Amino acid sequence: MIKRVALLFLLAGTVLATACSARDDASAKAPPFTEGQEYVTIAHPQRLSPSGKVEVVEVFSYGCPHCAHFAPYAEKLRKSLPKGVQFKLLPADFSPAWEPYARAYYAAQELGVVKRTHQKLFQEKFDQHFPINTLDELGDFYAREGVDKRTFMRDATSHATDLAMARGNQLINDWGVDGTPTIVVDGKYRSNKIKSYDQLLALTHWLVQRELKAKSGDGK
């Protein structure tokens, strides 16, 4: 009788252990991020560019202090993206106060100076507290960086910039972006309820890997 009871306990323990193992395996395979929480799937995917590479877009504004804090993380993200992935910036124009910053970005892009001025603009505005709010003050900033102010003002107010802003604003609206910084991956996924910048980087890498696998035919 004792041996039979012991055997029953042994069998029960084996079943329990197997059940626990199954739960552990399920937990191990569970995705680290949840649809509707850390990210959302965009109903009608649209990319910023026609490039065949996986696209990571940061929606930002030079008028946003959170974007200033995120800028070093964004640079870290850009440098860590794998081959076949490109990082892009898209300025948000949520209010009249932010319009000059969007125009400044497109002018800087046209002049080929974004890479060397992007973080510097954040630093001067938020760390050094330069009065950089109007388009004229932005022109002074770029002049300090060696850009001809008249050329900057011309490009910032050009018809091409008007068109770029209209398209950018429409895309931001279609993506459902309502705050900055926001990351959009391949026009399909938008960051949502993020608790830290490190989490935003981890989410971006995870979504990028999903897209790379999908493009390679190994997405399922």
JONORKA-V711569 format. One line per field, one symbol per residue. ss: DSSP state (h for helix, s for strand, l for the rest). A space follows every 10 residues. Layout:
ss: ???
This chain:
ss: lhhhhhhhhh hhhhhhhhhh hhhhhhhhhl llllslllss slllllllll lllsssssss llllhhhhhh hhhhhhhhhh llllssssss sllllhhhhh hhhhhhhhhh hllhhhhhhh hhhhhhhlll llllhhhhhh hhhhllllhh hhhhhhllhh hhhhhhhhhh hhhhhlllll lsssslllss slllllhhhh hhhhhhhhhh hhhhhlllll
